[in-house]
Amino acid sequence: MGLEIYETSAAGSKLGLKEAGGEAEPDKRLTLRPEERFQTITGIGGSFTEASAYLLNELSPENRQKVLEAYFGPSG
């Protein structure tokens, strides 16, 4: 399995490919350290495409309202 590293930064990089490798070498590992913090994320963006708007319209009015509240409401 190959490895690709992408970066988005305040300096203007938007999902720019930083590094790409062929086959992963057996001695290379990706280590996750959830206790090590670098920045605070306020939120992750979302959008409605034509397809998602169509599917949203297929929901019952109650479930549609739940989705809209989750995305755009004060408690979402």
Secondary structure, 3 states (H helix, E strand, C coil): CEEEEEECCCCCCCCEEEEEEEECCCCCCCCCCCCCCCCCCCCCCCCCCHHHHHHHHHCCHHHHHHHHHHHHCCCC
